Amino acid sequence: MTEQNRFSKKFAEKSTSELENIVGNNDYQRDAQLAAAWELKHRGEISEDDIPGEPEPVKTEKVQIQAKEASNVTDDPSAPLLYHSKFILVYGALFSVFFGGILLAMNLRTLNKTKLAWGVLIASFIYSGVQITVLNLLDQNSTLTVLISMLGVYLIEKIFWVNQVEKNLKFRKRSVWTPLIIAILIYAPLLYFIIAYGV
């Protein structure tokens, strides 16, 4: 059975050189190239092996382009310098909701949203106070503490950041070393007294 498509009847009237040009020119549609190749095969000009196969899909490149477009991080020197939300979440969960709130407030202050920044500080301070009170009434559990802290940072970010700041805001990532060093310097003596004296 002869292969045919919508171009086959028209291409049967074309010259061999015209058909060869269509097969070798990627500006033509895929069906047109196949119809030209089939006609050349019918005329004995080419073999089955010379008929072009299916083009390779470029899936990996598309995924990489989409991932790059989805990211809000940029190298543009005019973009604001902010702490990444993922770092704030981890930082707040490990150290305290109030510490995470400070970083979020600094981000808002950079964007000239001073009232929101103060709101974050007050909300995170109150949440931390309630958290300490509740955990003192219960048996201390480090896993529970981290989970409650993560919930607190998530809620504060949702209320004061996600709903108030432009979703597609482009920013440069701010270095995490300064807040990490400060938190370690604060918590290291406390940890020492807990271990050494059981305080």
Secondary structure, 3 states (H helix, E strand, C coil): CCCCCCCHHHHCCCCHHHHHHHHCCCCCCHHHHHHHHHHHHHCCCCCHHHCCCCCCCCHHHHHHHHHHHHCCECCCCCCCEECCHHHHHHHHHHCCHHHHHHHHHHHHHHCCCHHHHHHHHHHHHHHHHHHHHHHHHCCCCHHHHHHHHHHHHHHHHHHHHHCCCCCCCCEEECCCHHHHHHHHHHHHHHHHHHHHHCC
